[in-house]
Amino acid sequence: MPNDIAVPKTGLGPQSGLGVVISETFPADPRWVRRIIHQTIEELSSIGVGEDDVGTAEIVLAEALNNVVEHAYDDDDTNGQIKLVVKQRPSGLLVEISDKGHPMPNGRAPLGNHPMSEFSNDPMPEGGYGWFLIRELVRDLIYDRRDGQNFLIFRMAIGSAEPSN
């Protein structure tokens, strides 16, 4: 499988002083996810993103990228790749995640209901918080599947004038 996974054009052109924070294609493996997240948070810190915002980005990226590892590829698929592109824009960070794994169920990103609303009989449900957290912490989330590829694109109002929540 080639290392280059195409990312759809977003219509956002280059802007003065803003640009790509990170663009990496890597194996769909938890160790690689940790490595790329660490690299991304170092880059965000180096461009002056505050500690709280870096923490938010870390949570969102961990949830989204680990979902690809756990659900997009079969356990025996050692060739699965993920592409992560993070761009700094005036409205925050634009994040593009793409892979050639299985499509999301029903062809859309999960709604991300609060787990306590779905498991009201269980006072401490195990799991189910990932999409809830993603949906709470990002803006403008889009999922698309084209030509055998998944595209998850969202914005985090980090380093912008807009409040992040």
Summary of the structure (lengths in Angstrom):
residues: 165
radius of gyration: 15.9
end to end distance: 38.3
largest distance: 52.6
contacts: 472
relative contact order: 0.20
helix: 33%
strand: 26%
